[in-house]
Amino acid sequence: MSTATDDLRLAADFAPASYDDWRKLVDGVLKGAPFEKLISKSYDGIAIQPIYARTPDAAPIAGRAAAAPWQVMQRIDHPDAAKSNRQALHDLESGATGLTLVFEGANGARGFGLVASEDTIATLLDGIYLDAGIGVELQAGPQSRMAVTWLADAIKAKGVDPAKCDIRFGLDPIGATAVWGSSAFNWWEMAPAVTDTIKKLDDHGFKGPFLVADGRIIHDAGGSEVQELAYTLAIMIAYLRALDDAGFSLENARNKVYARLTADADQFLTMARFRALRLLWARVEESCGLTPKPLFIAAETAWRMLTQRDAAVNMLRATMATFSAGLAGANSVCVLPHTLALGLPDSGARRIARNTQLVLLEESNLAKVTDPAAGAGGIETLTRELCDSAWAMFQDIEKVGGAFQALGNNLIQPKVAATRKARQAAVAKRRDVLTGASEFPNLQETRASVLKVKPIPAKPYGKDKIKFPALEPIRLAEPFEALRDKSDHLLARKGARPKVFLANLGTPADFTARATFAKSFFETGGIEAIDTEGFTDPAALAKAFKASGASLACLCSSDKQYPAHAAAAARALQSAGAKHIYLTGRPGELEAELRTAGVQDFVFAGGDALAMLLQAYALME
């Protein structure tokens, strides 16, 4: 029986479009500009084209079981064990299907974390049934490494069957040394103690996995997709070798290792990165004579993308990151609450982190299709190119003896540092935009609330005989946030923020676009922009500037107005006592004349905004 939908033709009514057809339209819009303007590059130098053809005969990459949802992990990190227990119970009752137990000193503790003690474990587990199908993941550091043993002991004491518990113990001794930049022992000295712990857990019936290769370390430090993949793969190989040396069969050993990757707001590169790691690991399995099976990948949303200012935007960043990791087959996802960069998140922020996943799973049904990106030309190409580049870097790490030796020889750190520097430069020039921090600031915003819990200072662990450059975590918004903090302190101390006078020339049609740009530019650094109606009379402009109380001035108008009015306006501002005069836009042939008239700097898209804002504070001081 025919229905109305059977008659829908949709695209069949349109002539088929070819690449050449698309290119003709694009060339018309470019109007002679080179097509290469549309090609961007990742921080690994991978070219990203504006359009790709579908990849023929592409097969889905095996990840989660078909139509199975990922585990909705909720971060448990309150130093008060009783409060953490209440949080955990509430999270599980409200839709979370797993708990990420973050202990003090862990790589992802972010200044907080559970206190590692037997009492903490006992209090935390009160009322939680670990054999009821929930997932548990541990994040522990050198100071809290005994949490693994204490958790196992507590489960045994409760009479719970370890085989019915879904626990990822998260041991990552090499990762801890990478973040701290030091170690009391070489890896081959540590490995027997680590594998002995795993043997005991294995003998007690825990199924693991036990060892994690934590790619967050590279991502947190500002590294690239290729660097994160190569490092993660090298760590997994180091742990696989240690288990092999300890007498585990390769078939058994691979089940004891898993990976943790960061998901950030770059949708396509995040999806390609997760897909690439599965392919890389399958290649390792085949090299070991094993039939590949899906690697367990735990995802966590990115720390480095979080902002303190306009923290609500972090919800959007986390949504995109979760979307990307979920579509790419992540087995579990932990969303960092949007206020974590400000302090320990409250119940509202935790609820939003949890519900970000639940909405995507229950309302958007993201888990219903296995690897929906399969065949998409852009993502397939990125996946392949990430694989090729990461494998080459992984081989370089292997040539020096593996991950620990590569860290000790400072092979990995300079590469990450170079990428971090490039990222920070792009943020400073506002090419990589951080909404609310480096663009579109709100000087009147109310800071998000967090719990009144003091951060736990990092404690060095033991005497370290081996030292090398540390892979320390960063947040990309920090330099702009420091300027905003400085502005807030001045407001609290003096009753006013630093100011810049917007010397708008002509009519609103002439100056609105550039005045809006200048306002956003200066206020990202906490410098309040004083807007004006527009001037044609230099004397009136000078009078208004004097009345504003500002010491800086910025000329704003159109390229048509500048030749006739900018120089005279600059001279008037200079005579009125302006310490520094800016002009929005590129000066072109007018530069010499404008500088002679008193314009010292030009504000335009692509310039080093951070350097100019730092200079502005120095001038005002």
N, C-alpha and C positions, 0 to 999 in steps of 0.2 A: 504494500500500500504506500503510495507516494505521500510525502509531507511537503510543507512549504519550504523546508530547508533543503530538500532535494533539488530545488530549482535555483538555488543560489549559485551564481557564477563567479562573483568576486573578481579576482584578478584576470579571469578568463576573458573579460570584456576589454582588457587593455592589451595593446601590442607588447610583446616581450621586449624588455629593456636589456641592452648589452653594456659592457664596460665602456665601449666607445661612445655610446649615447650619453652615459653619465659624464664621461670626460669632456664632451663638448659643452654640456651645461656648466660644468665646473670651470672650464677655461673661460667661458663667457663671464662668469662672476669674478674670476681673478683679474680680468682685464689686462692681460699681459704680464702679470706677476708670475714668478716661477711656481710650478706645481709643487716643488719641493717644500714650499711654505706649509703645506698641509701634512707633511711627514714629521712626526715627532720622534723623540728617542727616549728610551728608558735610561736610568742611571747606569745600566750595563752597556749602553751604546746600541741596544737593539732598536732597529727602526720600526716604528709603528705607523703603518699605512692608514690612510683615511677610509679605505674600502678593501675588502678581500672577497675573493670568490669562494664559494662553498667547497670544503674539502671532500672529495668523493671517497666513498667506501670507508669513511671513518667509523670506528667502533667505540662504544662507550668504554670509559676506563672504570674498572671495577673498584668500588669503594664500599659504602654501606650496603647492607642487604637491600634488595629491591623494595622500594616504597617504605623502607624503615626510617623513622625520624632519627635525627641525631640526638644525643643526650644533651638535655638542657642543664648545663652546669651552673651552679651558683657559688660565687666566691665566699668563703668563710674565713675571716681574717681579723675578727675583733680580739684584742689581747685578753679580754675577760671571757674565760671559757664558758661561764654560765650564760652570758649574753650571746655568745656564738652559738650555743646550743639552742637557745630560743629562736635565733635567726634561722638556723638550719631546719628546725622543725616547721617553722612558718613557711620557709621556702619550699620544702617538700610538700606541704599541704596546699601550696598555691601554684603548683605546676612544674616546679623544678624536678628533674629526674636524676640529678646527680649533684654532688657537693665537691668543690675544689677546696681542699684544706690547705691554707697558706700559712706556713710557720715562719716565725721571725728569722731573718737572715736568708730567706729564700730569694732566688733571683728575681721573682716577681712580687716580693712582699710590699714594695713601694712605701716602706717606712712603717708598716704595721705587721700584723701576723700573730698567730697563736703562739703562746709561750710553750716551748717544748718541755713537757713533763708528763709523768704518768697520771697525775691528778687531772691535768688538762684533758688528756685523752678520755679518761673515765667520765668526766663531767660533760664533755662534748658529745659523747655517744649515748648519753642517757635518753632513752625513749626512741632512739633511731634503730631501725631494724635493717641491718646491713645485708641480710639475706632475702630482702623483699624486692629485689630487682633494681635498686638504685645504684648508680655509678659513683665511685669515690676516686678522686685523684689527689695525690699528695704533692705539695711543693715545699721542699725542705732544703735548708742550707747546711753548711758544715756544722754550725752550732746546734742545729736541730735535727741532725741525722738520726738520732736515737728514736725519733718519733715513729719511724718505720717499724722498729722492733716493738716499741710500746703499743702501737696500734695492733700488731699481730697478737701480742700477749693479751690485750684487752678482749679481742674477739674470741680467743681460746677460753678466757675466763668466763665469758658469757655463755659458753657452750654452743656457739654458732659454728656451723660447718664452713670452714674456709673456702671450700670448693663452690659454695653457693654465693660467695661474695664477689662482686665485680669491683676489684680494687686495682688501680694503677698506682704503683708505689712511687714512681717519679724519681728514682735515684739518678743523679746526674753529676757525679764527682768531677768530671772534666769541665762541665759547664760552670760549676762553681769556681774553679780555678780561673776560667776565662774571664769571669766578671770581676773577681778579686785581683787578678793580675799576679797571683802568687800561689804557691803550694808548698806544703811541708814535705811532700813526697813526689817522686816521679809516678807517672801513671802505672808503670809496671810494678811499682812497689805498692800502690793502692789496690790494684786490681784483685789480688787474692782475697783481701778482706771483703771487697764488694761482692765477689762471686760466692764467697762463703756465706754471706748474709742471704744471698739469693737461694743458695742450696737449702738453707734452713727453712726459709719461707716456702720453698718448693716442697720440701719434705713434710711440712705441716699441712700441705694441701692447697695452699694459695696458688691460683692459676696465673696471676700476673696480668699484664706485663709488669716488669720491675724496673727496667732501665729506660730512660727517656733521652732522646736527642733533642735538645731544646733550641730550636731555631730562633726563638724570641731574642736570644742573646745578641745575635747579629742585627736583627731588626731594631731592637731597642737602641743599639749603638749607632744607628744611622746607616746601616749597611744596605746592600742592594738585594734584589731577588736572587740573582745568581750566587752571591756570597752566602746568603742564608741557606740555599739549597745545598751548595757544596759543603759547607760546614756541617749541616745536619746529617748529610750522608756520611761524611767522614767520622762523625761521632758514633753513628749507628754501627759503622764497620769496626771501630775501636771496641765497642761493647760486644759485638758479635765475636770478635777474635778472643776477647777475654773469656767469654763463656765457652768458646771452643777449647781454649787452653785449660779451662777448669774441668773439662770432661763432658760438657753437654754436647749432645749431637747437634749438628747444624739445624736439623728439622725442629728440634726442641728449642734451641737457642734463639732462633728468629722470632719465636712466639713470646720471648721474654723482653723484646725490644719494641718500642714504639716511638713516634715522633710528635713533637709539638711545634706548630707553626703559628705565626702571627697573621691575622686577617686585618687588612686596613681598608681605607675608603677607595682605593684604586680597584675597581671591580674586576677588570679584565686581567690585570697582572696578578691579583690575588687568586682568581680562579685558575689561571695558567700555572701558578706556582704550586698549588695543591695537586693539580693534575700531574705536573712534572715530577714531583717527588714520588708519586706512586710508580711512574714509569722508570725512574732511576732505581728505585728499590727493587723493582721486578728484574731489572738488568743485573743487579747484584745477586739476587736469588738464582737466576739462571746461571750466572758464573760459578755459583756454589753447587750447581747440579740439582737445585731445588725447583720444583714446579711453583711458579709465583702464586701467591695468594694475597688478598688485599691487606695492605698495611694499615694499622690503626693510626689515625692522625687526629690529635686533639688540637682544636683551634682556640686561640684567645685573641680578642680584639686588641688593637695596637695601643701601646702606652705612648709612643712618641707622637701620635696624632692628637692626643688629648690637650685641651686648652683649659686654663683657669678662667679666662675671660669668656663671657657669653657661653658658659658651660653647657647650656641647653643644646647648642649645636653639636656637641659630642654625641647626643642621641642619634642624630642623622648619620654621623660618621659610623657609629656602631651598627646602625641598621644596615648600611651598605656593606660593611665588613661581614656581618652575620649572613646577609643575603649571599655574598660571594662565596664564603666558606661553605655554606649549606649547599649551594648548587654544585660546588666542586667536590662534594662527597665527604666533608669532614665528619668524623664519627662522633665527636663531641664539640660543643662550643661553649666557651665561657666569655660572657660580655662584661668588660670592665665598667662599673657604674660611672655615669657621666660626670660625677663630682670627685672622682678619685684623685685627680691632680690637686684638689683643694684640701683634701684630708680624708678621714674615714667616712665613707658614705652612710647616709641615714636610710631609714626604711623606705622612703619615697624613691630615692635613687636606686636602691636595690630592686624595688618592685619594677621600675622601668627597665632595668637591665634584664630581668627575668622575662617580662612581658614582651620585650623586643623579639625574643626568640619564639615565644608562644604565638604571637600574632602571625609571624612568618610561617610557622608550622601549621597552625590550626585554621587560619583564615586565608593565607596565600598558598597553602599546600605545597611548599617548596620541596618537600621530601618525596613527593609522589612519583617523580621522574628521575631515573638514574642518569647522571651525567648529561643534563640537557644541552650542555655546550658542545657535545660531540658533533663534529661535522661543521661547526661554525668556523669559517676560514680564519678569522682574526685570532680567536682563542686557540685553535689548533696550531696555527703558525707560532704564536707566542709560546705555547707549551713546548713545541719542538725546539725552538731556539733557546729557551731556558734550559732544556735538557742538555743540549749540545754544549752550551757555555759552562753550565754547572759541572758537567762530567769532566771537562778539560781542567777546571779549577780543582776539582776533587782529585784528579790524577796528580796535580802539582803537590797537593797536600800529602798524598800517598808516597810520593817520591822522597820526601824528607823523613818518612817514618810514621806518618799518621797524624791525627788531629792534635794530640798533646804535644808532639814534637814540633808541629807547625806553629803552635802557639808559643812554645818556648823559643823557637827560632825567629819569632816575629814575622812570620810569613803572611798570616791572615790580617793582623791588626792594621798595617799600613794601607791595605786595600780598603778596609772598612773606613778608616780615617779619611781617605781621599773622597769616598762617596759621601760620608757625613759632611765634609767641608763643602762639597758641591751642593748638597741639599740645603745646608744652612745659607749658602750664598743665594740660592734660588728663593728661599723664604725671605731673606733680607731684601731682595729685589722685587718681592711680591709676585714672582713668576709662579711659585707654588703658594697658593692662597690658603690662609688659615682664617676662615670667616670668623669675625668677632675679635680676632687678635691682630692679624696683619692687614685685614680689610674690614670695612663696615663696622667700626667700633661703636660702642655706646658708652659714653662717659658717665651716663646717669644710671647704668645698670645696677641692679641689686645683686650682690654676690650670692651664689647658691649656698645653702646651709649644709653643714656637715656635722658629724658628731664631735663633741668636745673631748677628744682623745688625743693625747700628745703622741707624735711619732716616736718610734723606738730608734735610738741612735744605733748605727751599724757598729758591730763589735768585731774587731779582728780575732781570728781564730788561730791559736797556736803560733809557733815560730816557723816562719816560712823561709826555707833555704833556696827555693826556686822563685825567681821574680821575672816578670815580663810585662809589657804594656797591657793594661786592663781594658776590657771591652765594656766601658761604663755606659749605662743607659742615659738617654737624653729625651727631652721633649722639644720639639721644633719651635714651639711658641715662646719659649722662655725669654729670649732677648727682648721681644716686644712687651712681654708681661713685666719684665724688670722696669721698663720705662713707665708703664702704667702704674706700677707700684710706687715709683718715685713721684709721679704726679699726685697720687692719693696722699702720700706723706706730706707733700707741699700744701695740699688743700687742707689737711688736718692741722698743720702747723701755722700756716699763714692765712687761711681762709679763702684762698684762691688758687686755681691751677695756673701753670704757665700758659701764656696766650700767644696766638699769632693773629694778626689783623689781616683779613682778606680784603685787599684793595681791589674791589670789583670795578671794572671799567666798562662804561657804555650801558646798554640795556640788559635786562635779564636774558634776552635771547643771545646776547653776546657772551655773557660770563657764567651762566648757570652751570653748564656742563663742567667747566674747569674749576669753578668754585666748589662744586660738589666733590670733585676729585681731590682738591686741595684739603678740604675739610676732613675727608676720610684719611688722607695721607698723614696729616699732622696729628689727628686724634688717635691713630693707632699707637702713637708714642705718648699719649696722655696730654698733648698740647692742645688746649681748647681753641677752636677756630671761631673768631668773631666775624660773623657774616655782616654784609653791608648791602645797601640798596643799589649801589652803582654810582660811579662818579664820571664826570667829564671835566670838572674844574679842579686843577691841581691844588689850589688853595683850600677848597672845601675838603678834599681828600686829606691834606696835611692836618687840618683842624680835627677831623674825625679820628685820625690815627692818634693824635695827642690825647684826645678824650678817652680812648679805649683802654689806656693803661698797658698796652702791649709793647714789647720791645722789638718784636719781629713783625715783618710785613710780607705778604705774598700777593703779587699782582695776578689777577685772574681776568682773562677776556679771550676773545677769539683772535686768530691769526690776522683777520682783517682789521681789527682795532689796534693791535700792538704797534704797527708802524707809525700811526698817528698820535698815540697817547701814552705808550708805555714809558718812553724815556723821560718825558715831562713828569709823569706820575712818580717815577723812581727818584728824580731829583727833589721833588716835593717831599717825599717820604724821608729821604736822607736828611734834608734840612730840618725836618720835624723830629729828628733824633732816632730814627730806626737803626738798631744795631746791625741788622742783617736784612737784606731784601731778596726775596725769592720771586721767581716768575714761573707760572705753570705753562708747560709746553716746551718744545724744543725751539731755541732761538733762531736757528738757521742763519741767514745773512745778517740778521740784526744783532748778533752776539756782541760784536765789538762796540757798537753804539750803546747797547744796553748796559754793558759792563762799565763803560765810561760814565754813564748816567747814575750808576750806583747799584745795579743788580749784581748780586754775588753768586747766586746759584739758581739752577733751573730744575723744576720739579716735573718729572714726566714718567710715564709708565716704562718700567724696565730699568730705571735708575736704582741706585743702592739706597733704598728708603731708610734702612736701619742706620747706616753710616750718617746720613743727613740728619736724622732725628737725634742721634748721639751728639753730633756737632751743634745742633740747636740748643740742647741743654748746656753744653759747654759755653756757648755764647751768652746764654741768659745768666749763667753763674758768674 
